[in-house]
Amino acid sequence: MTTHTSVRTTEQNLIGKAALVTGGSRGIGAATALRLAREGAEVAVTYVNGKEAAGDVVRGVEALGRRAVALRADAGDPEDAAGAVTAAARELGRLDVLVNNAGVGVLGPVETLSLEGVDRVLAVNVRGVFLASRAAVAVMPRGGRIITVGTCMTQRVPGPGGTLYAMSKSALVGLTKALARELGERGITANIVHPGPIDTDMNPAGGPFAAGQAAVTALGRFGTAEEVAETIAHLAGAGYVTGAEFAVDGGHAA
Ligand SMILES: NC(=O)c1ccc[n+]([C@@H]2O[C@H](COP(=O)([O-])OP(=O)(O)OC[C@H]3O[C@@H](n4cnc5c(N)ncnc54)[C@H](OP(=O)(O)O)[C@@H]3O)[C@@H](O)[C@H]2O)c1
């Protein structure tokens, strides 16, 4: 009897490509950086507070045989948001993929949200993505990919407290579609991924609001950062997909 050993491999579609993942020190961003590297890409990540965590991601990418760099850049700061893109392109020698992942989730009754809170969420979740995307367009060759992380709450809001967060992420749907139209003739695509409840520091599967979130998904569970990274990596390699929204939400929107 012959024994067949099956070895699961990842396609290396991204060899020779360079990617920037904003907010890549933890959670979905860190998983994405590692996944893109497994598929062959050189990777830059940004962080704000997690210098050590970002260093761990850099070492993880390097262990896969790819070049990596961590850049401290606050997506809420206009100079940092654009500057991280030019720095990544400079450090890696090119930029083919931008993953707009950095984001903040501020939830609460609409009357309780402060003006400062509103401005900060819009600065990080919306303006930072716009400025990073604009800077990326200036350096990306044909075949460039802009992939933005939205939320399942742009499609369905299952309870109260999400006005600011859902509003901010919904702006990214319009940005993505408009970018797709504007950049199509340059061979650059723009797509948006909407995660459902994903087990990260931002939204732990053991947190106080976790059971209710899992219950509104069709699969009845939280997703993992790696499950979101898988779709982002697919889009980084896909040529004929643009202006599209992808729910990676366990059926939250179903
Ligand atoms: N987890 C979920 O259930 C869920 C669901 C839908 C959408 N999302 C979206 O997915 C994205 C990632 O979320 P996550 O759950 O992975 O979050 P997370 O675990 O809190 O990680 C956030 C990452 O973003 C970085 N970051 C935060 N503020 C930043 C800023 N101003 N500039 C640059 N980097 C910043 C953090 O870096 P430092 O720690 O170094 O500061 C960290 O690497 C966000 O856009 C979030 O809105 C998450």
PDBQT file of the ligand as one rigid body, heavy atoms in Angstrom, charges set to zero:
ROOT
HETATM    1  N1  LIG A 301     -11.999  42.819  15.263  1.00  0.00    +0.000 N 
HETATM    2  C1  LIG A 301     -13.189  42.991  14.697  1.00  0.00    +0.000 C 
HETATM    3  O1  LIG A 301     -14.200  42.404  15.118  1.00  0.00    +0.000 OA
HETATM    4  C2  LIG A 301     -13.336  43.879  13.490  1.00  0.00    +0.000 A 
HETATM    5  C3  LIG A 301     -14.539  43.805  12.779  1.00  0.00    +0.000 A 
HETATM    6  C4  LIG A 301     -14.707  44.612  11.672  1.00  0.00    +0.000 A 
HETATM    7  C5  LIG A 301     -13.704  45.453  11.262  1.00  0.00    +0.000 A 
HETATM    8  N2  LIG A 301     -12.540  45.514  11.969  1.00  0.00    +0.000 N 
HETATM    9  C6  LIG A 301     -11.512  46.440  11.483  1.00  0.00    +0.000 C 
HETATM   10  O2  LIG A 301     -10.325  45.738  11.247  1.00  0.00    +0.000 OA
HETATM   11  C7  LIG A 301      -9.207  46.596  11.414  1.00  0.00    +0.000 C 
HETATM   12  C8  LIG A 301      -8.219  45.940  12.359  1.00  0.00    +0.000 C 
HETATM   13  O3  LIG A 301      -8.881  45.668  13.582  1.00  0.00    +0.000 OA
HETATM   14  P1  LIG A 301      -8.310  44.662  14.674  1.00  0.00    +0.000 P 
HETATM   15  O4  LIG A 301      -9.496  44.008  15.279  1.00  0.00    +0.000 OA
HETATM   16  O5  LIG A 301      -7.219  43.859  14.118  1.00  0.00    +0.000 OA
HETATM   17  O6  LIG A 301      -7.779  45.733  15.734  1.00  0.00    +0.000 OA
HETATM   18  P2  LIG A 301      -6.686  45.646  16.885  1.00  0.00    +0.000 P 
HETATM   19  O7  LIG A 301      -6.491  44.245  17.334  1.00  0.00    +0.000 OA
HETATM   20  O8  LIG A 301      -7.102  46.680  17.870  1.00  0.00    +0.000 OA
HETATM   21  O9  LIG A 301      -5.348  46.123  16.131  1.00  0.00    +0.000 OA
HETATM   22  C9  LIG A 301      -5.324  47.430  15.625  1.00  0.00    +0.000 C 
HETATM   23  C10 LIG A 301      -4.043  47.652  14.882  1.00  0.00    +0.000 C 
HETATM   24  O10 LIG A 301      -4.106  48.959  14.311  1.00  0.00    +0.000 OA
HETATM   25  C11 LIG A 301      -3.055  49.738  14.839  1.00  0.00    +0.000 C 
HETATM   26  N3  LIG A 301      -3.548  51.091  15.009  1.00  0.00    +0.000 N 
HETATM   27  C12 LIG A 301      -4.508  51.547  15.835  1.00  0.00    +0.000 A 
HETATM   28  N4  LIG A 301      -4.666  52.872  15.687  1.00  0.00    +0.000 NA
HETATM   29  C13 LIG A 301      -3.773  53.246  14.736  1.00  0.00    +0.000 A 
HETATM   30  C14 LIG A 301      -3.445  54.488  14.149  1.00  0.00    +0.000 A 
HETATM   31  N5  LIG A 301      -4.034  55.619  14.523  1.00  0.00    +0.000 N 
HETATM   32  N6  LIG A 301      -2.473  54.503  13.201  1.00  0.00    +0.000 NA
HETATM   33  C15 LIG A 301      -1.822  53.384  12.829  1.00  0.00    +0.000 A 
HETATM   34  N7  LIG A 301      -2.087  52.178  13.360  1.00  0.00    +0.000 NA
HETATM   35  C16 LIG A 301      -3.057  52.124  14.307  1.00  0.00    +0.000 A 
HETATM   36  C17 LIG A 301      -2.631  49.088  16.119  1.00  0.00    +0.000 C 
HETATM   37  O11 LIG A 301      -1.270  49.391  16.348  1.00  0.00    +0.000 OA
HETATM   38  P3  LIG A 301      -0.616  49.725  17.791  1.00  0.00    +0.000 P 
HETATM   39  O12 LIG A 301      -1.101  48.714  18.753  1.00  0.00    +0.000 OA
HETATM   40  O13 LIG A 301       0.829  49.627  17.522  1.00  0.00    +0.000 OA
HETATM   41  O14 LIG A 301      -1.014  51.095  18.137  1.00  0.00    +0.000 OA
HETATM   42  C18 LIG A 301      -2.832  47.600  15.779  1.00  0.00    +0.000 C 
HETATM   43  O15 LIG A 301      -1.748  47.090  15.027  1.00  0.00    +0.000 OA
HETATM   44  C19 LIG A 301      -9.779  47.932  11.921  1.00  0.00    +0.000 C 
HETATM   45  O16 LIG A 301      -9.914  48.818  10.847  1.00  0.00    +0.000 OA
HETATM   46  C20 LIG A 301     -11.141  47.541  12.460  1.00  0.00    +0.000 C 
HETATM   47  O17 LIG A 301     -12.045  48.613  12.440  1.00  0.00    +0.000 OA
HETATM   48  C21 LIG A 301     -12.327  44.739  13.068  1.00  0.00    +0.000 A 
ENDROOT
TORSDOF 0
